[in-house]
Structure formats: C-alpha cells, structure tokens
Amino acid sequence: MTGVFEGFLVIGVVVGVGYVLGRYHLLGDQGARVLARAAFFVGTPALLFTTLARADVAAVFSSGLLVTAVTSSLACLIFVPAALLRRRPAGETVVGSMASGYVNAGNLGIPIATYVLGDPAAVAPVLLFQLAVLTPLFTTLLDVLPGDGRGERPGPLRVALAPLRNPIAIATAAGLTVSGTGVQLPEPVMAPVELLAALAVPAMLLAFGLSLHGARRPGVGDTALSVWTAVLIKNVVHPAIAWAFAAGVLGLTGPALLAVVVLAALPTAQNVFGYAVRYERGITLARDTALATTVVAVPVLLVVAALLS
C-alpha cells in the first residue's frame, strides 16, 4: 500500500507548489499557459523521444499491452456517445474521451508498480501504448478540429499533414524509429534531450496547480455532467473492463491480473490538462477530471489491491 500513498504524495507536493505560485501571482497571469506550452512543445516531445528510443519494444508486447490497448480504447470510446447525446462541443468531447482512458502511468504508475506490484517494468506496456498511440492520436484530433464554433473546418490537406506539425507525433515516430533500428545515439546528443525531458512532468504539474487557484470546486457548472461521466468511466468502468477482459477472456490470474487492473484504476494523467491548455479545448473539464479522479483513485486502488492481492 506504500506505493499508493507515495505516488499521490509526490504529485500532491508539486501541484501544491504550483497552487502557491498562483496564490501569490509569482508567475503572472499567464504562468499556467506558459508552463503548459513549454511542456507541450519542449518537455513532452523530449520525454517521449528518450523513453521510446530506449524502450525494448519487443519486451512489452505482452498480455499487459493487449489489455491496455483494448480497455483504454474502450474507456475512451464510451465517453463519446454520452457527449454526443448532449451535443457537447467537439473539443470537449475529445478531451473528455482522453480523460476517460488516459491514465497517470508516469507520476503514479511507476511508484505504484514498484511498491504495490513489485515490478516497475509492469507499467511499460501502458506507457508505450499511451505514448505511441493515444497521445499522437488525440493531439492530432485536437489539432484538426475547427474549434467549437470558431474558425473553418480544416481541409483534407491540413488533416493529412497534421501529424507533421505535431511535436508529440514527431517525437513518438523518431523514438520508435531509433528503438526499432537499434541505433545508439551518442551521449552529447542525448544529454541535452534528457535535460529537456526532465521539464515535462514538473511543468505539467505546476501548471495544473496554478490553474487550481481561484477555480471552482470540480464537477459544477456547464461541464459538471461531462466531468462526472469521465470520473465514473475512469475510476470505475475502466478497471472493471480490465478485470473482465483480463480474467474472463485472457484467463489471467494472480499478480498478472492484479497488475493490469491496478494500472487501469490509475487516475487521469495531468498530461490531458496540458494538451487541453495547449489547444484551448475543454480546459475546465480536463482540470476537474484530473483532480476528481486522483482523489477517487485512492480508495479504488486500495480496494483493488486488497481484493486481488
């Protein structure tokens, strides 16, 4: 259980620092936006590249990857009809879909995999699927959307070229290419990239903390139903699907079953908020869902660990 509390403590401290920065206006009115954009254009691409370039892609193609791919995709898709029935804006629908199935595998996943599952490598399939598939897919969708009533619908050429303008998609492709070809990049090349990669997570968390100052409590206002829909999917439906698919379809038991369900029960990643700020779509939804799912995830993870250990 130590890993559950340790992971949440690490995130909470950094987010708290961001809140203090916002409370005393130490970074000005645009601090959250600047940090989020720095993470999107610099830190996150560097982190994606270094992570994927060094990943043993073949080693993570396991039952864990299959469970992640199926259940995360389903969790993301389940949000869509609920949003369409209520005629929510396209950008909000994309952000809400991402928030429903994109888990906090980095900040929380690694310590929880280490202390609860006893194997930090267990989080690798989740990281790979999110970095290589979900992140480029959702950021490309956000890039090509006409804009919730603002602007014109993009033409076919803009849609086709969207991945080439997306730093996350470019970094993902480059990292997988390096990993797949076995190229060993020299240290003078990797060292500055690694330094920039270290910016990604703290910048996102600080931006998230800054955004909490002066914000309403989560789950109220125009986006309330969307927030609680995403929270229900992320905290309850996603781990339930993971358990049903892993146990019922793949026949997983013991530590293997515990691993995939625990990882599916992780809350929404703060990365979703960073992407929402970057594209100015569904910012309130992303912030409120990340906060609410993080709070709810504590008892959910404790229950999952107790039942399946």
Secondary structure, 3 states (H helix, E strand, C coil): CHHHHHHHHHHHHHHHHHHHHHHCCCCCCCHHHHHHHHHHHHHHHHHHHHHHHCCCHHHHCCHHHHHHHHHHHHHHHHHHHHHHHCCCCHHHHHHHHHHHHCECHHHHHHHHHHHCCCCHHHHHHHHHHHHHHHHHHHHHHHHHCCCCCCCCCCCHHHHHHHHHHCHHHHHHHHHHHHHHHCCCCCHHHHHHHHHHHCCHHHHHHHHHHHHHCCCCCCCCCCCHHHHHHHHHHHHHHHHHHHHHHHHHHCCCCHHHHHHHHHHHCCCECCHHHHHHHHHCCCHHHHHHHHHHHHHHHHHHHHHHHHHHC
